Amino acid sequence: MDKQLDLSVYAVRTDLALEAREMASRERSEEIPGVRFHSEEENGITVSKMVIETMEGAERIGKMPGRYVTLEVPGLRNQDSELQDRVATRFAREFHAFLKDIGIQEGDSALIVGLGNWNVTPDAVGPMVVENVLVTRHLFELMPEQVEEGYRSVSAVSPGVLGITGIETSEIVYGIIEKTRPDFVIAIDALASRALERVNTTVQISDAGISPGSGVGNKRKPLTKETLGIPVIAVGVPTVVDAATIVHDAITYILAHLGRQVKEAKNPKPAGRLVPGGFTFPGKVERYTEEDMPNEAEQKAILGMIGELAEEEKRQLIHEVLAPLGHNLIVTPKEVDDYVEDIANIIASGLNAALHGAIDMENVSAYTH
């Protein structure tokens, strides 16, 4: 009997449950057993809510059972301050509702853990958030009579990474929990995406825990309710993609570009103004869509045997070629410094407003550095 080649070790992985669901279903509208999904868009912010209820659904998607809320904001790359304020407000609203859904009470104490290496910009989201959140535990411990209504006990720590401390992050966090006894943990970390457009534009909230270093393929002990003994809410931001994703997306864009040119050649648009042949205005290219893609026969004619492969097979093939050569690099945009600082401030502002009833989006700037 022929033995089939196992490409699972080369599968293109993602930290986003939203992308994992897309990978598990051929069409976004397809229902996956044991998984509830809802998505809505408002003012440039798309909020997707997914609940994985069964192990069957978890195995199909490749994510742990639990709740997942994802905010997608493509406009964040434009560094629009008004949009950033709207995102912080929506994040605060969604996070506050998330706390209620999993049974966290208004007076429960929180430990915020900023995972990541502060020396590496794409991995510094967690430490940057910790710098900007309002910590109050010391006030509750030392001068509780001075604390007004509307605040909860919040502590925060950036435990670093194994390469800096020589200690597993989960061991540091467990030791802190054992001494300080918070009621729940909020773990913030950088993630990896399988789509270029989601890098630095997406925030994921989950109660399924998090594995430090998973974004770049490092296997560390996870921070979950089972390992720590208290609820763990993970907040993640994709800041990197791997080279296999970039190559795959580049091939897709080439096909879409050629497909669009073929369609335009067959159905030329009436000229609105005189433009030299073959000339296009820089930065004026419209976003490619599924309608631009050539059909299967045209893809085969352009790419040969590779054109016959399904999307996931192409990804796996690219990963299979690059990984053994050591060329499957982890890549981040050159503007990552500004992106990470902006999104860290958004998350910190949202957390301050969501955790403390006395803080709203009108006065949150007074509590954020």
C-alpha positions as CSV (number, residue, x, y, z in Angstrom):
1,M,0.0,0.0,0.0
2,D,1.3,3.4,-0.9
3,K,2.3,5.6,2.0
4,Q,1.1,9.2,1.7
5,L,3.5,12.0,2.4
6,D,2.8,13.7,5.7
7,L,3.0,17.5,5.3
8,S,1.6,18.3,8.7
9,V,5.1,19.2,10.0
10,Y,5.3,21.9,7.3
11,A,1.8,23.2,7.9
12,V,1.5,27.0,8.0
13,R,0.5,27.7,11.6
14,T,-1.4,30.8,12.9
15,D,-1.9,32.1,16.4
16,L,-5.2,33.7,15.5
17,A,-8.3,31.6,16.0
18,L,-10.1,33.6,13.3
19,E,-7.5,32.5,10.7
20,A,-7.6,28.9,12.0
21,R,-11.3,28.8,11.4
22,E,-10.8,30.1,7.9
23,M,-8.2,27.4,7.3
24,A,-10.6,24.7,8.6
25,S,-13.5,25.7,6.3
26,R,-13.3,26.1,2.5
27,E,-15.8,28.9,2.7
28,R,-16.3,31.4,5.5
29,S,-20.0,30.7,5.6
30,E,-19.5,27.0,6.2
31,E,-20.6,25.8,9.7
32,I,-18.1,23.8,11.8
33,P,-19.7,21.5,14.3
34,G,-19.3,22.7,17.9
35,V,-18.2,26.2,16.9
36,R,-20.4,29.3,17.1
37,F,-19.2,32.3,15.1
38,H,-20.5,35.9,14.5
39,S,-18.9,38.9,12.9
40,E,-20.0,42.5,12.5
41,E,-18.4,45.7,11.1
42,E,-18.8,49.3,12.4
43,N,-16.8,52.4,11.6
44,G,-13.9,50.5,10.1
45,I,-13.7,48.0,13.0
46,T,-14.6,44.4,12.4
47,V,-15.4,42.4,15.6
48,S,-15.6,38.6,15.3
49,K,-16.8,36.5,18.2
50,M,-16.2,32.7,18.2
51,V,-17.0,30.1,20.8
52,I,-15.4,26.6,20.5
53,E,-17.8,24.5,22.5
54,T,-16.7,20.9,21.8
55,M,-13.5,18.9,21.4
56,E,-14.6,18.0,17.9
57,G,-14.7,21.7,16.9
58,A,-11.3,22.3,18.7
59,E,-9.7,19.5,16.8
60,R,-11.1,20.7,13.5
61,I,-9.8,24.3,14.0
62,G,-6.7,23.4,16.0
63,K,-7.4,25.7,18.9
64,M,-8.4,25.0,22.5
65,P,-12.0,25.2,23.5
66,G,-13.1,28.6,24.8
67,R,-14.1,32.1,23.8
68,Y,-12.3,34.2,21.2
69,V,-13.0,37.8,20.3
70,T,-11.0,39.4,17.4
71,L,-10.9,43.1,16.5
72,E,-9.6,43.8,12.9
73,V,-8.8,47.4,12.0
74,P,-6.9,47.7,8.7
75,G,-6.8,51.5,9.1
76,L,-4.5,51.3,12.2
77,R,-1.5,51.4,9.8
78,N,-2.5,54.9,8.8
79,Q,-1.9,56.1,12.4
80,D,-5.2,58.0,12.5
81,S,-5.5,59.2,16.1
82,E,-9.3,59.4,15.9
83,L,-9.5,55.8,14.7
84,Q,-7.1,54.8,17.5
85,D,-9.5,56.4,20.0
86,R,-12.4,54.5,18.6
87,V,-10.5,51.2,18.7
88,A,-9.5,51.8,22.3
89,T,-13.2,52.5,23.2
90,R,-14.4,49.4,21.3
91,F,-11.7,47.2,22.9
92,A,-12.6,48.5,26.3
93,R,-16.3,47.7,25.7
94,E,-15.5,44.2,24.3
95,F,-13.0,43.4,27.1
96,H,-15.5,44.5,29.8
97,A,-18.2,42.3,28.3
98,F,-15.7,39.4,28.0
99,L,-14.9,39.7,31.8
100,K,-18.6,39.4,32.5
101,D,-19.1,36.5,30.2
102,I,-16.5,34.4,32.0
103,G,-17.7,35.3,35.5
104,I,-15.2,37.9,36.6
105,Q,-16.7,40.2,39.2
106,E,-16.2,44.0,39.5
107,G,-14.1,43.7,42.6
108,D,-11.9,40.8,41.6
109,S,-8.2,41.6,41.6
110,A,-6.1,41.3,38.4
111,L,-2.5,40.5,37.5
112,I,-1.4,41.8,34.1
113,V,1.5,39.9,32.6
114,G,3.4,41.6,29.7
115,L,5.0,38.7,27.9
116,G,7.9,39.2,25.5
117,N,11.4,40.5,25.1
118,W,11.5,44.3,25.6
119,N,14.8,44.3,23.6
120,V,13.1,43.1,20.4
121,T,10.5,45.6,19.1
122,P,8.0,43.2,17.5
123,D,8.0,41.2,20.8
124,A,7.7,44.2,23.1
125,V,3.9,44.7,23.0
126,G,3.4,43.1,26.4
127,P,6.1,45.1,28.3
128,M,4.9,48.3,26.6
129,V,1.3,47.7,27.8
130,V,2.5,47.1,31.3
131,E,4.3,50.4,31.3
132,N,1.0,52.2,30.6
133,V,-1.6,50.4,32.7
134,L,-2.8,51.8,36.0
135,V,-1.5,49.6,38.9
136,T,-3.4,49.9,42.2
137,R,-2.6,46.9,44.3
138,H,-0.1,48.7,46.5
139,L,-2.7,51.3,47.2
140,F,-5.2,48.7,48.3
141,E,-2.5,47.1,50.5
142,L,-1.0,50.2,52.1
143,M,-3.8,52.8,52.2
144,P,-7.1,51.2,51.4
145,E,-9.0,54.1,52.9
146,Q,-7.6,56.4,50.3
147,V,-8.9,54.4,47.3
148,E,-12.1,55.7,45.9
149,E,-15.0,53.6,44.5
150,G,-14.7,52.4,41.0
151,Y,-11.2,51.0,41.1
152,R,-10.0,47.4,41.5
153,S,-6.7,45.9,42.7
154,V,-4.4,45.6,39.7
155,S,-0.8,44.6,39.6
156,A,1.5,44.2,36.6
157,V,4.8,42.6,35.7
158,S,7.0,42.0,32.7
159,P,8.8,38.7,33.5
160,G,11.1,38.8,30.4
161,V,11.9,35.7,28.4
162,L,13.7,32.4,29.1
163,G,16.8,33.7,27.3
164,I,17.1,36.7,29.6
165,T,16.1,35.2,32.9
166,G,17.0,31.5,32.6
167,I,13.6,30.8,34.2
168,E,10.4,29.6,32.5
169,T,7.9,32.5,32.3
170,S,5.2,30.2,33.7
171,E,7.3,29.5,36.8
172,I,7.8,33.2,37.4
173,V,4.1,34.0,37.0
174,Y,3.1,31.0,39.2
175,G,5.4,32.2,41.9
176,I,3.9,35.7,41.8
177,I,0.4,34.3,41.9
178,E,1.3,32.1,44.9
179,K,2.4,35.2,46.8
180,T,0.0,37.9,45.7
181,R,-3.2,35.8,45.2
182,P,-4.9,37.7,42.3
183,D,-8.3,36.4,41.1
184,F,-7.4,36.3,37.4
185,V,-4.5,36.9,35.0
186,I,-4.4,39.0,31.9
187,A,-1.5,37.9,29.7
188,I,-0.5,40.1,26.7
189,D,1.8,38.8,24.0
190,A,2.9,39.3,20.4
191,L,1.5,36.7,17.9
192,A,2.2,35.5,14.4
193,S,-0.3,35.8,11.6
194,R,-0.7,33.9,8.3
195,A,-2.0,37.0,6.5
196,L,0.0,40.2,5.8
197,E,-3.0,42.5,6.2
198,R,-3.6,41.4,9.8
199,V,-0.1,42.2,11.1
200,N,-0.2,45.1,13.5
201,T,-3.9,45.7,12.8
202,T,-5.6,42.9,14.8
203,V,-6.2,42.3,18.5
204,Q,-7.4,38.9,19.9
205,I,-8.9,38.3,23.3
206,S,-9.3,34.7,24.5
207,D,-9.9,32.8,27.7
208,A,-8.1,29.7,26.4
209,G,-4.7,30.8,27.8
210,I,-1.5,31.5,25.9
211,S,1.9,29.8,25.3
212,P,4.8,32.3,25.5
213,G,7.0,32.4,22.4
214,S,4.5,30.5,20.3
215,G,4.4,33.3,17.7
216,V,7.9,32.4,16.5
217,G,7.6,28.6,17.1
218,N,9.2,28.4,20.6
219,K,7.6,25.7,22.8
220,R,7.2,27.1,26.3
221,K,4.9,26.0,29.1
222,P,1.5,27.5,28.6
223,L,-0.3,30.0,30.9
224,T,-3.8,28.5,31.3
225,K,-6.4,28.1,34.0
226,E,-5.2,24.5,34.4
227,T,-1.5,25.4,34.9
228,L,-2.1,28.5,37.1
229,G,-5.3,27.6,38.9
230,I,-7.1,30.9,38.1
231,P,-8.7,32.3,34.9
232,V,-6.3,33.5,32.3
233,I,-7.3,36.0,29.7
234,A,-4.9,36.2,26.7
235,V,-4.6,39.4,24.7
236,G,-2.5,39.0,21.5
237,V,-1.4,41.2,18.7
238,P,0.1,39.7,15.5
239,T,3.4,41.6,14.8
240,V,5.2,39.1,12.5
241,V,4.7,36.7,9.6
242,D,6.9,34.0,8.3
243,A,8.6,34.0,4.9
244,A,6.4,31.2,3.6
245,T,3.3,33.4,4.2
246,I,4.9,36.3,2.3
247,V,5.9,34.1,-0.7
248,H,2.4,32.6,-0.8
249,D,0.7,36.0,-0.7
250,A,3.1,37.3,-3.3
251,I,2.1,34.4,-5.7
252,T,-1.5,35.1,-5.0
253,Y,-1.1,38.8,-5.7
254,I,0.7,38.0,-9.0
255,L,-2.1,35.7,-10.1
256,A,-4.7,38.4,-9.1
257,H,-2.7,41.1,-11.0
258,L,-2.4,39.0,-14.1
259,G,-6.1,37.9,-13.9
260,R,-7.2,41.6,-13.6
261,Q,-5.1,42.5,-16.6
262,V,-6.6,39.7,-18.7
263,K,-10.2,40.8,-17.7
264,E,-9.4,44.4,-18.4
265,A,-7.9,43.4,-21.8
266,K,-11.1,41.5,-22.7
267,N,-13.4,44.3,-21.4
268,P,-11.5,47.6,-21.7
269,K,-12.9,50.5,-19.7
270,P,-13.6,53.7,-21.7
271,A,-10.8,56.2,-21.3
272,G,-11.6,59.1,-19.0
273,R,-8.4,60.9,-19.7
274,L,-5.3,60.5,-21.8
275,V,-2.9,58.0,-20.2
276,P,0.2,56.6,-21.9
277,G,-0.1,52.9,-22.7
278,G,1.1,50.6,-19.9
279,F,1.3,53.6,-17.4
280,T,-0.3,53.4,-14.0
281,F,-0.3,55.9,-11.2
282,P,1.8,54.9,-8.2
283,G,-0.3,54.0,-5.1
284,K,-3.5,54.0,-7.0
285,V,-3.8,50.2,-7.4
286,E,-7.2,48.9,-6.1
287,R,-7.1,46.1,-3.6
288,Y,-7.2,42.6,-5.2
289,T,-10.3,40.5,-4.7
290,E,-11.4,37.0,-5.4
291,E,-13.0,38.2,-8.6
292,D,-9.5,39.2,-10.0
293,M,-8.2,35.6,-9.6
294,P,-7.8,33.6,-12.8
295,N,-9.8,30.3,-13.1
296,E,-8.1,27.0,-12.5
297,A,-7.1,26.4,-16.1
298,E,-5.5,29.9,-16.3
299,Q,-3.7,29.3,-13.0
300,K,-2.3,26.0,-14.4
301,A,-1.2,27.8,-17.6
302,I,0.6,30.4,-15.5
303,L,2.2,28.3,-12.8
304,G,2.2,24.8,-14.3
305,M,1.8,22.0,-11.8
306,I,1.8,24.4,-8.8
307,G,-1.2,26.1,-10.3
308,E,-3.2,22.9,-9.7
309,L,-2.5,22.9,-6.0
310,A,-5.1,24.0,-3.4
311,E,-4.3,27.0,-1.3
312,E,-3.2,25.1,1.8
313,E,-1.1,22.7,-0.4
314,K,0.7,25.7,-1.9
315,R,1.4,27.1,1.6
316,Q,2.7,23.7,2.8
317,L,4.9,23.3,-0.3
318,I,6.5,26.7,0.2
319,H,7.1,26.0,3.9
320,E,8.5,22.5,3.0
321,V,11.0,24.1,0.7
322,L,12.1,27.1,2.9
323,A,12.1,25.5,6.4
324,P,14.9,22.9,5.9
325,L,17.1,25.5,4.3
326,G,16.7,27.9,7.2
327,H,15.1,30.5,5.0
328,N,11.7,30.5,6.6
329,L,12.5,33.8,8.3
330,I,10.2,35.7,10.7
331,V,9.5,39.1,9.2
332,T,8.0,42.3,10.5
333,P,7.3,45.7,8.8
334,K,10.0,48.4,8.9
335,E,7.5,50.8,10.7
336,V,7.1,48.3,13.5
337,D,8.4,50.7,16.1
338,D,5.4,53.1,15.6
339,Y,2.9,50.3,15.1
340,V,3.8,48.5,18.3
341,E,3.8,51.7,20.4
342,D,0.4,52.8,19.0
343,I,-1.3,49.4,19.6
344,A,0.3,49.0,23.0
345,N,-1.2,52.4,24.0
346,I,-4.6,51.3,22.6
347,I,-4.6,48.1,24.6
348,A,-3.4,49.9,27.8
349,S,-6.1,52.6,27.5
350,G,-8.8,49.9,26.8
351,L,-7.7,47.8,29.8
352,N,-7.6,50.8,32.1
353,A,-11.2,51.7,31.1
354,A,-12.4,48.1,31.2
355,L,-10.9,47.2,34.6
356,H,-11.8,50.4,36.5
357,G,-15.3,51.7,36.6
358,A,-14.1,55.2,37.5
359,I,-12.2,55.4,34.2
360,D,-13.9,56.0,30.9
361,M,-12.6,57.0,27.5
362,E,-13.1,60.7,28.3
363,N,-10.5,60.7,31.1
364,V,-8.4,57.6,30.3
365,S,-5.6,59.8,28.9
366,A,-4.9,61.0,32.5
367,Y,-4.0,57.4,33.5
368,T,-2.0,56.5,30.4
369,H,1.6,57.5,30.1
